[in-house]
Amino acid sequence: MNLSFLTSFLKKEKKTLHLPSSILVKQLKTITEANGLVVYENITIYHHKKSFFIPLLLLDKERGIYIFEHKKWSYDDLKNATIEKATQQSSSNETLAFEKSHDIIKQKFNELIHTDGVPLYNFLLMENLSADEHEHLDDSFKELLPSQNIIFSDTNRSDILKKLSAVSEPLRDLPDIADIMGNVLIQYCVLDATNSLHMATPEQMQFIDADISGYNVLYSEAGSGKTSAVALKVIVEKLKNPKIRITIIEPTILSSDILKKKLMDIIEHAIIEIDITTIQILTPLELINMHLKKLKKQELSDELYIEPVLMNKKFNVADLLVCDDSDLFSGEFIAYLKHIQLKSSLLLINNSNEIEQTFTLNKSFKKDKQEVFFYQTSPHAKALQLISKLLKTEEAKDILVVSSNLSKEKLKDDLDSFIENKAILLDSSKNLMDQDLDNLLLSTYSDINGIHAKYVILMDVCFAKRVELEYAVNLSFKKTFVLYDEECGNIYHLRNNFESNKNSTGVEKSA
């Protein structure tokens, strides 16, 4: 049966209505969540330059996608309605067909995975129509709005579940949730380093969907997918309002390029049209020099300094200013950001929970529990030993060594003759395209923003800033090795917070 529908009366309703928090809606969501269905409420599907709003979408991992449209139509509204088929309707023999919804979802699946994806089923939520009233409608109307596809005001829980299950028998070999919904709801699709899809956590979704105004702080645990969440948030803000001016502050040129690549990868996967050049990504020095140039003042060469004149003059740099890794910056610079964004929106991304937070990301995406091992020894000799041992089973790109500049240079000289693999001196003042990161990386603590590795070796710990140390120790996906020759305050701090290689008797375990 072809179930394309709408009436001349129904076509008058153009306003997008969000799903109400009604008893029927709550009952439906409770039933579906209790039976393993995944609920997405008041969501927008983005495709190229278009967007399509759906009040309620449910994913049945055994059957496919249920699309719900909520209508306030009562019996009095419908009994005298003139029936005519609406134009531009996709259709299905098994379901009702809502204008555009099937087409846009199937287009996304076809362009992304070259198939129609999973089955789609349509339902109506009708708060003001009972099953008995539906029986008294004209037969032609009942054909267009069959009762099996309507959740009425008096439909009980058992009947709701029966209607959902009746669409088909359980299907085999459907893709997993991330492969289905990650291709439909790109705003919740997290791409990992291997370009595999993951669905955002509820915390990430709440942050991505939230209205950002005024001063806000996002606190993120290590491995919580902070970079992906921030990138998705920025993209969604541009999709909702293409004219919004967004500026992101990154600590280094290299981390700016890494984030820009992340944004481009998401945009390319999502099949959406956003001009990446309209999203500014700047280092603190670039931001300050833009302001100084506007004031016709001499620009800074390398050292960051907030001149008093900058705190007395307005600088309308963006509607939304996002500062990544804000806890690595001075209080003076953060005060400057608050000053220039006083009448706009400011979002600080913080790795420390010592300040009041607006949003929090706690869940870690790290597959393995990170381990931190401490060795009081000759750091240089131990680093060479660890690298040699790791390279027997791991790739060179899986290893990152963080140290002082002097130790970095010395390690580079020894490694050039000690191992076959190439060791790269990481320089965060250079662009991503000018560095080959698929090698063993040697870095200083000030250069590591945006860099991760399976194994991280830390040296010169006692001379590093504590905030940079805590950032560095969380860069590993698997193990971090802390090498030192003398005890110091930084070692005590790291031991208390991260140590893995002590058992209950205090005896050091082998890494």
KAURDA-V142726 format. One record per backbone hydrogen bond with DSSP energy under -0.5 kcal/mol. NH is the residue of the N-H (numbers start at 1). CO is the residue of the C=O. E is the energy in kcal/mol with one decimal. If there is no record, write none. Layout:
# KAURDA-V142726
NH CO E
NH CO E
This chain:
# KAURDA-V142726
3 1 -0.6
3 92 -0.6
5 97 -0.7
8 82 -1.2
9 82 -0.7
11 7 -2.4
12 9 -1.2
13 10 -1.6
14 12 -0.9
18 16 -0.5
22 20 -1.4
26 22 -2.5
27 23 -2.4
28 24 -2.5
29 25 -2.6
30 26 -2.3
31 27 -2.2
32 28 -2.4
33 29 -2.4
34 30 -1.9
35 31 -0.8
35 32 -0.7
36 33 -1.1
37 32 -2.8
38 59 -2.2
40 57 -2.7
42 55 -3.8
43 54 -2.2
45 52 -3.2
46 44 -0.5
47 50 -2.5
48 271 -3.5
50 47 -2.7
52 45 -2.2
54 43 -3.0
56 68 -1.2
57 40 -2.8
58 66 -2.5
59 38 -2.4
60 58 -0.6
60 64 -3.2
61 59 -0.7
63 60 -1.3
64 60 -2.3
65 119 -2.6
66 58 -3.0
67 65 -0.5
67 121 -3.5
68 56 -2.9
68 66 -0.5
69 123 -2.0
71 125 -2.5
75 128 -0.7
78 74 -1.8
79 75 -2.4
80 76 -0.5
81 78 -1.1
83 81 -0.5
84 6 -0.7
90 98 -0.5
92 95 -0.6
96 122 -0.7
97 3 -1.0
98 96 -0.5
100 88 -0.7
101 99 -0.6
102 98 -0.8
104 100 -2.7
105 101 -1.7
106 102 -2.8
107 103 -2.6
108 104 -1.8
109 105 -2.3
110 106 -2.8
111 107 -2.5
112 108 -2.0
113 109 -3.4
114 109 -0.8
114 110 -0.8
115 109 -0.8
121 65 -2.9
123 67 -2.6
124 149 -2.2
125 69 -2.5
126 124 -0.7
126 151 -2.5
127 71 -0.8
127 125 -0.6
129 126 -1.0
134 130 -1.9
135 131 -1.4
136 132 -0.7
136 133 -0.9
137 134 -1.6
141 138 -0.6
142 138 -2.1
143 139 -1.7
144 140 -1.4
145 141 -2.4
149 146 -1.8
150 147 -1.8
151 124 -3.1
152 150 -0.8
153 129 -2.3
155 152 -1.4
160 156 -2.2
161 157 -2.2
162 158 -2.0
163 159 -2.4
164 160 -2.1
165 161 -2.3
166 162 -1.7
167 164 -0.8
168 165 -0.9
171 62 -4.0
180 176 -1.6
181 177 -2.7
182 177 -0.7
182 178 -1.4
183 180 -0.8
184 180 -0.6
185 181 -3.2
186 184 -1.0
188 185 -1.9
189 186 -1.3
190 188 -0.7
190 198 -3.5
191 189 -0.6
192 190 -0.6
192 196 -2.1
195 192 -2.2
198 190 -1.7
200 188 -2.5
205 201 -2.8
206 202 -2.4
207 203 -1.9
208 204 -2.9
209 205 -2.5
210 206 -1.1
212 210 -0.5
213 211 -0.7
216 346 -2.3
218 348 -3.1
219 217 -0.6
219 359 -2.7
220 350 -2.0
221 361 -2.8
224 221 -1.6
229 225 -2.5
230 226 -2.7
231 227 -2.4
232 228 -2.7
233 229 -2.4
234 230 -2.4
235 231 -2.2
236 232 -2.6
237 233 -2.2
238 234 -1.8
239 235 -2.1
240 236 -2.6
241 237 -1.8
244 241 -2.1
246 244 -0.6
246 278 -0.7
247 320 -2.2
248 280 -3.0
249 322 -3.6
250 248 -0.6
250 282 -2.7
253 428 -0.7
254 428 -2.2
256 252 -1.7
257 253 -2.1
258 254 -2.3
259 255 -2.0
260 256 -2.3
261 257 -2.5
262 258 -1.8
263 259 -2.5
264 260 -2.4
265 261 -2.5
266 262 -2.1
267 263 -2.5
268 264 -2.5
269 265 -2.3
270 266 -2.7
271 267 -0.9
272 267 -1.3
273 48 -1.6
274 272 -0.8
276 274 -1.0
278 275 -2.1
279 276 -1.5
280 246 -2.0
280 278 -0.7
282 248 -2.9
287 283 -2.2
288 284 -2.6
289 285 -2.4
290 286 -1.8
291 287 -1.9
292 288 -2.6
293 289 -2.5
294 290 -1.9
295 291 -1.6
296 293 -1.2
297 292 -3.2
307 305 -1.0
310 307 -1.7
311 307 -0.7
311 308 -1.0
312 309 -1.1
313 309 -0.6
317 315 -2.1
319 245 -2.0
320 245 -2.2
321 345 -2.5
322 247 -2.9
322 320 -0.5
323 347 -2.9
324 249 -2.6
324 322 -0.6
326 323 -0.6
326 349 -2.8
328 325 -1.9
329 326 -1.6
334 330 -2.0
335 331 -2.2
336 332 -1.5
337 333 -2.1
338 334 -2.3
339 335 -1.8
340 336 -2.3
341 337 -1.5
342 339 -1.2
344 341 -1.5
345 319 -2.1
346 214 -3.1
347 321 -2.8
348 216 -2.6
349 323 -3.1
350 218 -3.2
350 348 -0.6
358 217 -2.6
359 217 -2.4
361 219 -2.7
362 360 -0.5
365 223 -4.2
371 478 -2.4
373 480 -3.1
375 482 -2.7
377 375 -0.9
377 484 -2.3
379 377 -0.9
382 378 -2.6
383 379 -2.5
384 380 -2.0
385 381 -2.0
386 382 -2.8
387 383 -2.5
388 384 -2.2
389 385 -2.3
390 386 -2.9
391 387 -2.3
392 389 -1.1
393 390 -1.7
394 390 -2.8
398 395 -1.6
399 396 -1.7
400 455 -2.2
401 441 -2.9
402 457 -3.1
403 443 -2.6
408 404 -2.2
409 405 -2.1
410 406 -2.1
411 407 -2.7
412 408 -2.1
413 409 -2.0
414 410 -2.0
415 411 -3.1
416 412 -1.8
417 413 -0.6
417 414 -0.8
418 414 -1.2
419 415 -2.3
424 440 -3.1
426 424 -0.9
426 442 -2.8
430 427 -1.8
434 431 -1.1
435 432 -1.7
437 435 -0.9
439 437 -0.6
440 422 -1.2
441 399 -1.9
442 424 -3.0
443 401 -3.1
443 441 -0.5
445 403 -0.5
447 444 -1.3
448 445 -0.5
451 448 -2.3
453 475 -1.6
455 398 -2.9
456 479 -2.2
457 400 -2.8
458 456 -0.5
458 481 -3.4
459 402 -2.6
461 483 -0.5
463 460 -1.0
464 461 -1.3
469 465 -2.2
470 466 -2.5
471 467 -1.5
472 468 -2.6
473 469 -2.8
474 470 -0.7
474 471 -0.6
475 472 -1.8
477 453 -1.9
478 454 -1.8
479 454 -1.8
480 371 -2.8
481 456 -2.9
482 373 -3.5
482 480 -0.5
483 458 -2.8
483 481 -0.6
484 375 -2.3
492 488 -2.2
493 489 -2.3
494 490 -2.5
495 491 -2.8
496 492 -2.2
497 493 -1.3
498 494 -2.9
499 494 -0.7
499 495 -1.2
500 372 -3.1
501 372 -0.9
503 507 -1.2
506 503 -2.1
509 501 -1.6
